[in-house]
Amino acid sequence: MPDERPAVAGTHVQRFARFDRALHGVLMLSFLGLAFTGLPLLFADALWAFRLARLLGGYGVTGILHRVFGATMIVLFVVHLGRIMQRVLLKKEAGLLWGPDSLVPQPHDALQMVQHFRWFVGLGPRPRFDRFTYWEKFDYWAVFWGMGIIGGSGLLLWFPQAFSRVLPGWLFNVAFVIHGEEALLAVVFIFTVHFFNGHLRPEKYPMDTVIFTGRVPLHEMKEERPAEYERLRAEGGLEEQMVPAPSPGLVRRGRVVGTIAVLLGLTMVGLTLYALLYS
């Protein structure tokens, strides 16, 4: 029987599991939904906000959609926490909390950040990154704490009567300010810094499809994450993570979805800056 495996089998390394990619997809969809339904409410006096809300069915419908996307993100957050607890407590994957496979900031991250900035200006070599870089950890924790702050304040505003039985009234005014300002910060950060790190920096431009395919070329891993490559080779785990290249169709779909998300995000940043500068 002829070998039906693709000729490029084993040229890529599995970086993200399908479940994690699915969670990121839901996160991306819900965040875009929250941005496009929340900012028109925040900047309700801006002409573009009025037109966008009318396109969605009016401010009443926009508010309902905002709550739907908010509930989706809260469920996503709970699922993510549950997955972490399952892997740490049941599967005993202590490496999630500390070590090269952990997203927890560690002392060497600060050192590599300094080395990276020195490399930017030609004062030293490029740091030898492992599985997660310092900016990826920053991105993760910015979103992690942001979801807690925005989600918590959003629930207070969503169910004021229930929470007012145990919380003082002034706290709802604080929650209103925090919810809007933190959400505005999240939108600007995700649609600029995160998009640049993930897609728009020179070595990734115009699109990094790894979050859609879950796979990264082996030569790219050697160049960008040499410490991880050498560690896996020394541990004998590199071959276990070798996979075929993603199908052209999957790559194409990832590029389409990613391009749409980037364009929508940058459009929202532009409208937000316009509202802040000219309102």
C-alpha positions, -999 to 999 in steps of 0.1 A, spaced: 0 0 0 15 34 -9 25 58 18 -2 85 19 15 108 43 24 142 31 59 147 18 65 175 44 56 152 74 78 160 104 88 195 94 68 212 120 65 212 158 32 212 177 29 243 198 -7 247 207 -33 219 212 -66 220 194 -85 228 227 -63 258 234 -68 271 199 -105 267 202 -105 287 234 -85 314 218 -110 315 189 -139 320 212 -119 346 232 -111 365 200 -148 364 188 -162 374 222 -136 402 226 -143 417 192 -180 414 200 -175 432 234 -155 459 217 -180 466 189 -210 466 214 -193 483 244 -175 512 228 -206 526 211 -222 526 246 -191 543 261 -189 569 234 -227 572 228 -224 610 219 -200 602 189 -216 601 155 -198 568 146 -210 552 178 -246 562 170 -244 548 135 -227 515 147 -254 510 174 -281 517 148 -265 491 125 -267 466 153 -304 473 160 -302 503 183 -287 509 218 -311 485 234 -300 456 212 -264 467 215 -267 464 253 -282 429 250 -255 418 226 -228 432 250 -242 411 278 -242 380 256 -206 384 246 -197 392 283 -214 360 295 -195 341 268 -162 355 280 -170 347 317 -177 311 308 -145 310 288 -126 323 317 -141 297 341 -133 269 316 -97 281 313 -93 281 351 -108 247 353 -84 234 326 -55 247 346 -67 231 378 -73 198 360 -38 197 346 -21 208 378 -41 188 404 -52 157 384 -25 153 358 2 166 381 17 190 355 36 211 380 55 227 350 25 249 344 33 268 376 70 271 372 97 263 347 102 267 309 67 256 300 50 280 325 35 314 317 42 325 353 68 354 351 102 343 364 135 361 372 151 352 339 122 370 321 134 404 335 169 396 325 159 386 289 138 418 286 169 439 294 190 418 270 163 422 243 163 460 246 201 460 244 198 439 213 174 464 198 201 491 199 230 468 189 246 465 224 244 427 227 232 394 213 195 384 210 183 365 241 178 328 237 141 324 244 124 292 255 88 282 250 73 316 262 89 350 259 86 378 284 62 397 262 39 367 257 37 363 294 29 400 297 1 396 271 -13 366 289 -14 382 324 -27 415 310 -57 396 296 -60 374 326 -63 402 352 -83 424 327 -109 397 324 -112 395 361 -115 432 366 -138 439 336 -159 408 342 -163 415 379 -173 451 375 -196 441 346 -215 417 368 -220 444 394 -235 466 367 -255 438 352 -271 427 385 -272 459 407 -302 449 428 -287 415 438 -253 429 447 -267 460 464 -280 438 492 -244 431 503 -224 460 488 -224 498 495 -239 520 468 -207 540 461 -191 508 449 -213 507 418 -201 542 408 -165 529 411 -174 497 391 -189 519 363 -157 539 360 -134 509 362 -155 489 337 -153 516 311 -117 527 316 -103 491 319 -122 480 288 -109 510 269 -74 501 279 -79 465 270 -92 474 235 -62 497 228 -37 472 242 -51 441 224 -56 459 190 -21 475 190 5 458 212 -9 423 211 -15 425 173 19 439 167 36 412 188 16 384 172 13 395 136 27 428 126 63 427 138 88 423 109 96 386 114 59 377 115 44 402 91 18 400 77 4 371 97 15 345 123 -9 315 118 4 294 147 -27 302 168 -49 289 140 -28 258 130 -11 251 163 21 243 144 54 261 138 81 252 113 111 235 129 135 261 114 115 289 129 116 273 163 154 270 160 157 307 152 131 322 175 132 298 205 167 282 205 166 274 242 134 254 238 147 236 207 179 226 226 161 216 257 136 193 239 165 177 220 184 171 252 153 157 269 145 135 239 111 151 235 115 169 202 106 139 180 73 134 200 62 169 190 71 167 153 40 168 131 32 173 94 28 208 80 -7 222 83 -29 219 52 -30 248 28 -67 252 35 -62 255 72 -34 281 67 -56 300 43 -86 300 67 -63 312 95 -50 341 74 -85 351 64 -98 351 100 -67 367 113 -68 395 87 -104 403 94 -97 404 131 -67 427 127 -86 451 103 -116 452 126 -94 458 157 -74 486 140 -106 502 128 -120 502 164 -87 517 177 -89 545 151 -126 553 160 -117 552 197 -88 576 193 -110 599 172 -137 599 199 -111 607 226 -94 635 206 -125 652 192 -153 645 216 
